């Protein structure tokens, strides 16, 4: 409820922390952890208020978290049956061993050896959750990959980031087709030699054929050395 032109630098920084921490379903603990990385301090009461306000303002995201959690559980319990979320753009299906998530681009994310397991939650209650082999963490001394819980926080973060990466890859391919000679990508940026801001803006704001209705915005700059 603050006009855009009245937002202060400190408010913008605090809001960025909340969006990054709460956007995938994290709670006040996620806000607190991320705030430390940015040198910002919130009390527990402030962190909880920020989370509550965020969720009240973004009911569709809250619905997405709940539907994703349910789709994952249903897919593991009923192999070879497809379950969709996000207006049928994200699809989950288990082959009886691994859980697969199909992105709008057609690319798949794989969760190895996904099973329903009983886990004691941080709040003391034992619940049935989906767990899988976390191949992001080296098994160290053990020969098996450690198992991790596939929460809605992990799942939504995974497909959102993967979807964004697919958009960037598509734009990168178009840049190469236009012979712009892209030489570097940094997060959501593509760098090419020379001043091609208008063409680059057009490329990055044109959605791929697999998501024609996706609203995209981009901006660019020309400089003699890389900088944020």
C-alpha positions in Angstrom: 0.0 0.0 0.0 2.9 2.3 -0.7 3.0 4.3 -4.0 5.8 3.3 -6.3 7.4 6.7 -6.3 7.5 6.8 -2.5 9.3 3.5 -2.1 12.7 4.0 -0.3 15.9 2.0 -1.0 15.5 0.2 2.4 11.9 -0.8 1.6 12.9 -2.1 -1.8 15.7 -4.2 -0.3 13.4 -5.6 2.3 10.7 -6.4 -0.2 13.2 -8.2 -2.5 14.1 -10.4 0.4 10.5 -11.3 1.1 9.7 -12.0 -2.6 12.8 -14.3 -2.9 12.1 -16.1 0.4 8.3 -16.3 0.2 7.7 -16.6 -3.5 8.0 -20.4 -3.5 6.2 -21.0 -0.2 8.9 -20.3 2.5 7.9 -19.1 5.9 9.3 -16.7 8.4 12.4 -18.8 8.8 13.2 -18.5 5.1 12.8 -14.7 5.4 15.1 -14.6 8.4 17.8 -16.7 6.7 17.8 -14.7 3.5 17.7 -11.4 5.4 21.0 -12.3 7.1 22.6 -12.7 3.6 21.6 -9.2 2.7 22.6 -7.6 6.0 19.0 -6.9 7.0 17.4 -7.7 10.4 13.8 -8.6 11.0 12.3 -9.6 14.4 10.3 -12.9 14.4 7.1 -10.8 14.6 8.1 -8.7 11.6 9.1 -11.7 9.5 5.8 -13.4 10.2 3.9 -10.2 9.4 5.7 -10.0 6.1 4.9 -13.6 5.2 1.2 -13.2 6.2 0.9 -10.0 4.1 2.6 -11.6 1.1 0.3 -14.6 1.1 -2.8 -12.5 1.5 -1.7 -10.4 -1.5 -0.8 -13.5 -3.6 -3.6 -16.0 -3.2 -2.9 -17.6 -6.7 0.6 -18.5 -5.6 -0.7 -20.0 -2.4 -3.1 -22.1 -4.4 -0.2 -23.2 -6.7 1.8 -24.4 -3.7 -1.1 -26.5 -2.4 -1.9 -27.9 -5.8 1.7 -28.8 -6.5 2.1 -30.6 -3.2 -1.0 -32.6 -3.9 -0.1 -33.4 -7.5 3.3 -34.7 -6.5 1.8 -36.9 -3.8 -0.9 -38.2 -6.1 1.6 -38.9 -8.9 3.8 -41.0 -6.7 0.8 -42.9 -5.2 -0.7 -43.6 -8.7 2.1 -44.4 -11.2 1.5 -43.9 -14.9 -1.2 -41.3 -14.3 -0.6 -37.6 -15.2 -1.3 -34.8 -12.8 -1.1 -31.2 -13.8 -0.8 -27.8 -12.1 -0.4 -24.2 -13.2 -3.2 -24.3 -15.8 -2.0 -27.7 -17.1 1.4 -26.2 -18.0 3.4 -28.3 -15.5 2.8 -32.1 -15.5 3.8 -34.7 -13.0 3.9 -38.5 -13.6 5.7 -41.4 -11.9 6.9 -44.4 -13.8 6.7 -46.5 -10.6 10.3 -45.6 -9.6 11.2 -42.0 -10.6 8.9 -39.0 -10.6 9.0 -36.8 -13.8 8.1 -33.2 -14.1 7.4 -32.0 -17.7 8.0 -28.3 -18.4 6.1 -26.2 -20.9 9.1 -26.5 -23.3 8.8 -30.3 -23.2 11.9 -30.7 -21.1 11.8 -33.0 -18.1 13.0 -32.7 -14.5 13.6 -36.1 -12.8 13.3 -37.0 -9.1 15.0 -40.3 -8.6 13.5 -43.1 -6.6 10.5 -41.0 -5.4 8.5 -42.7 -2.6 6.0 -41.8 0.0 7.7 -42.0 3.4 6.6 -41.2 7.0 8.6 -38.2 8.3 8.5 -36.4 11.6 8.0 -32.7 10.8 9.7 -29.8 12.6 6.5 -29.1 14.5 6.5 -32.6 15.9 3.7 -34.2 13.8 4.5 -37.3 11.6 3.2 -37.0 8.0 3.4 -38.8 4.7 5.6 -36.9 2.3 7.4 -37.6 -1.0 11.1 -38.2 -0.7 13.7 -38.8 -3.4 17.4 -39.3 -3.9 19.0 -35.8 -3.9 21.6 -36.0 -6.6 22.7 -32.4 -6.0 24.6 -33.5 -3.0 27.6 -35.9 -3.3 27.1 -39.1 -1.3 30.6 -38.5 0.3 31.5 -41.7 2.3 28.2 -43.4 1.7 27.5 -45.1 -1.6 23.9 -43.9 -1.8 22.6 -40.5 -2.6 21.1 -38.8 0.5 17.3 -38.7 0.5 15.4 -35.4 0.7 11.8 -34.3 1.0 10.2 -33.0 -2.2 8.2 -30.2 -0.6 6.1 -27.7 -2.5 8.9 -25.2 -1.9 11.5 -27.3 -3.6 9.2 -28.4 -6.4 7.8 -24.9 -7.3 11.3 -23.4 -7.2 12.6 -26.1 -9.4 10.0 -25.7 -12.2 9.9 -21.9 -12.1 13.7 -21.7 -12.3 13.8 -24.3 -15.0 11.1 -22.6 -17.0 13.0 -19.3 -16.8 16.1 -21.1 -17.9 14.3 -22.5 -20.9 13.2 -19.0 -21.9 16.8 -17.8 -21.7 18.1 -20.7 -23.7 15.5 -20.1 -26.4 16.5 -16.4 -26.6 20.2 -17.4 -26.8 19.4 -19.7 -29.7 17.7 -16.8 -31.5 20.7 -14.5 -30.8 22.9 -17.1 -32.5 20.5 -17.4 -35.5 20.8 -13.6 -35.8 24.6 -13.9 -35.7 24.9 -11.6 -32.7 27.6 -13.9 -31.3 26.5 -14.1 -27.7 29.5 -14.9 -25.5 28.1 -14.8 -21.9 25.0 -15.4 -19.8 24.6 -14.2 -16.2 21.4 -15.3 -14.5 18.8 -13.6 -16.7 21.2 -11.7 -18.9 22.7 -12.4 -22.3 25.8 -10.4 -23.4 26.7 -9.9 -27.1 29.5 -7.7 -28.6 28.4 -4.4 -30.0 25.3 -2.2 -29.4 22.3 -4.2 -30.4 19.9 -3.1 -27.6 16.8 -2.8 -29.7 17.2 -6.2 -31.5 18.1 -7.9 -28.2 15.0 -6.3 -26.5 12.8 -7.6 -29.3 14.4 -11.1 -29.1 14.0 -11.4 -25.3 10.5 -10.0 -25.3 9.2 -12.5 -27.9 8.0 -15.6 -26.2 8.9 -19.0 -27.7 6.2 -21.0 -29.6 5.7 -23.3 -26.6 4.4 -20.4 -24.4 3.0 -17.8 -26.8 0.9 -16.2 -24.1 3.8 -15.5 -21.7 4.2 -11.8 -21.0 7.9 -10.9 -21.2 9.7 -7.6 -20.5 13.4 -6.9 -21.0 15.8 -4.0 -21.0 19.4 -3.6 -22.0 22.4 -1.3 -22.0 25.6 -0.9 -23.8 28.9 -0.5 -21.9 32.6 -1.1 -22.4 32.8 -3.5 -19.5 30.4 -5.8 -17.8 28.5 -4.5 -14.7 25.2 -4.7 -13.0 
